[in-house]
Amino acid sequence: MGTGKAKFQALSARGIINKAHLKQNQYTISLMNEGLRTGRLHPREVHGIQTQLMRILKDLIRRYTREESSSVAVETAEGLLTSIFYSVDAQMQSYAEPEKAIAALQAADIRDIYDKGVERVRQCFEDTKRLYSEVKRNKLNVDVDAYQMTIDESLPVFIKKYEIVFDAHNTMASIDYPLAMDDMRVQGVFYIKQYLERLLMETRFCYFFSHEELLDLLRSFGQICRFDYRIELFNIFELMFNNAVFSVMSGGSARQVTISAYQFEQLNRMLAHWDASRMHAAIQEATEGLQHELNIHDAGMIHYMQQCSHHLVQRLNNAASHNSLQAVIVTRQEERIAPADISFSLEDRMSDVDMRKLLDEVSKCEQREAKALLIKSRLHSLHDYLDLLESDTLYGEEYQELFALFGHMELAILAKIVFYEELRSGWTGISSILSDKIEDGDEETWQKHYIAFMRGISAERLKSIERFIDRINYEEMKLY
């Protein structure tokens, strides 16, 4: 037996933990596997650890059932065990080196490790709540749905429902707003804490610039991409950071994110003659210049900016090779002209009572020409038109009769709504969109009639409508 023990000790001395084998979400389990592989843990020790974990699970089941039962459904037991491992992982990952974590597993009582892990999770939750308060207090004043809803709705759900003991690993929130740099390997409260730290850092960066610059950039971004930026998923910080870097590269101010057409051409000429190495060096230099001019000394933000600059280099290389730099460098767009004959304002919307009266009048009208004229004479708000079209008050050719009374601008407005996905994925011309549109799509009834109407008008009129489509800014169309 003495010889066997000596061999085991020798093996332990030689064994080297491979950190690449350690998993973020199954740290303790992967650590024990590495301990067995390298000889740092004996199978008897692993069995003892597993036995202690099962005792903790047994106690947790009794707590979960409030001492009413010692058994639960398999799914519940698996969830409780995962929660236990989450807390144990929290304590194990607090050791600087995996070798020290293994030594702790060998020397300490597993329940003590678990209790300390629960306390770490609890402290992380308290830190997370404080971070959320700061994020909420410093929230940007922008009409970006995913950003606002994540802060106002999704994160409060997590804070309200998070369960430290029984469900520690569960994120319990639907986070829609994307970070510039995220780490999805992390789970539970540690992920939310990391998310809030990065979101707060991104928000602080955006405050280096004027609110007007931020809004102008969002508008230009939406116009270039041909979508409504308010409902799309994108990262505001990344947009600001990239354009600030481009401003520095083109000789502009670090506090300016507006890129003029002249600056774009200047950048285009430079990037056309640079290889990947030169481009990387230029982005790094501009990023460092940005940090210096904005007086940024926070190590976390500097590291985050460096990570984003590496990502920007990759995007630029790809865009340059496809001659599509305009997709990465957001330039100032000309102001769009809002239509004069139809209102986008919610204030001009009919009251519910008046709308019901109008719908009743339209329903009682027997002639389709009279129906169309009645609608056209009484409605002046886009929202009212949409309410009426979605009410199924019209039938068959009555839609065609109404659309025939619309001018180019009104038809262009409807095109921005009906062909939203096609317009955002690449402007190919209204004729191409109409020819590619599937007959039996998922559109609403009125939209199908609109498509049929548009297919029946002349090519010359379609070209005129195209020109109006490009003049309409989605931001003006307050559809909700």
C-alpha positions, 0 to 999 in steps of 0.5 A: 500500500505504501508503494501505491501511495508513493506512486500516486504522490509522484503522479500528482507532482508531475500532473499539469492542469490543462486550463483549456479543459476547464469549462466556465459553466461546469467549472467544478466538474471539469476541475475534478475531471482534470484532477483525475486525469493528472492524478492530483485527485484520487477516485476515492476523493472524487467519490467523497466529494460527490457524496457530500454534494448529494447530501447538500442536494438532499437537504436542499430538497427538504428546504425546497418542499418546506420539510414536506417531502424528501423527493421531487420530480427529476427535472426539479432535482436536476435544477437544484443540483445545477444550482448547487454546482453554480454556487460551488463553482463561484467559490472554486473560481475565486482561487487564482490557480486551478491547483489551489482550487483542487487543494481546497476541494481536498482539504475543505468540507464541501458544504463549507465550500458551498456555503461560501459560494452561496454567499459569493452569489448573494454578494454578486446579486447585491452588486448587480442591484446597485449596478442596475440602479446606476444604469437606470439613472444614467440611461440614454435618452434614445428611441431604441426599443431594445435598449429601453425595454431591456433596462425598463422591463427585462432587467427588473424582471431578473432582479425581482425573480432571481432565486439565489439558493434554488435557481442560482444558475438561471438568468430569468430575463429576456435580454434583447439589447446586444452588447458590443462585446458579450460573453455568453459562457457566463450564466445567472447573476454573474452574467447579469452583473457582467452585462450591466458593467459593460452596459454602464461602460458603454453608456458612459462612453456615449456621454462623451459626445453631445446628444445631438451628435448621437441622434444624428448618427442614429438617424443617418444609420437608419437611413443608410441601412434603410430600416427603422433604427428604433426597432432594430437590434444593434449596439449604440456604443459600437456605432459611436465608437466606430465613427469616433475612430473614423473621425480621428483617422480622418483628422477630425475631433475625437468628440465628433461622430459625424462623418462628412462625405469629404471625410468618407472619401478621404478614408476610402482613399486611405483604406484602398491602399492599406493592407490588413497590417497597416489597417490594424496599426491605423485603427490601433493608433486612432483608438489610442488617440481617442482614449487620450483626447477623451481623457479615458483612464479607466482600465476596463474601458480601455480594454473594452475599446481595444477589443472593439478595435480588433473587431472593427479591423475585421469588419473593415477588412471584409468591407474593403474587400467587398467595396462596401465601406459605406456599410461600416462608416456611417456618413451624414445623410441629407435631411429627408422631406416629410410629406405635407399631405399626410400627418405622421404625428400621433396628436393628429390621430382621430379619437376612438369615438370618431374612428368608430363613427367613420367606420360605421359610415364607411360600412353603410356606404354601398358604392365603392367609389363613394367609400373611397372618397369618404375615407380620403376626405376624412382621414389625414393621419397615417395612423388613422389610415392604418387603423382603417385598413387593418379594420377589415372594413373594405372588401375586394376592389374597394381597396383598389378604389382607395389606393387609386386616390392616393398620390405618389407620396402616400403610396410611397409611405405604404411601401415603406411599411409593406416592404420594410424587410425588402427595403432594409435588406438591400434597395433593388427597386420597387419593380424588383421587389414586386416581381419577387414578392411571393403571392401567398405571403404572410401579409395582412389583407390590405397589404396583399391588395396594396401589392396587387394594386402596385403591380398594376400601375405603370413603370413610369409611375413606379419610378416616381414612387421610388424617388419618394420612398427614399425621401421618407425617414422612418423616424418621422413615422411614429407607428407606435 
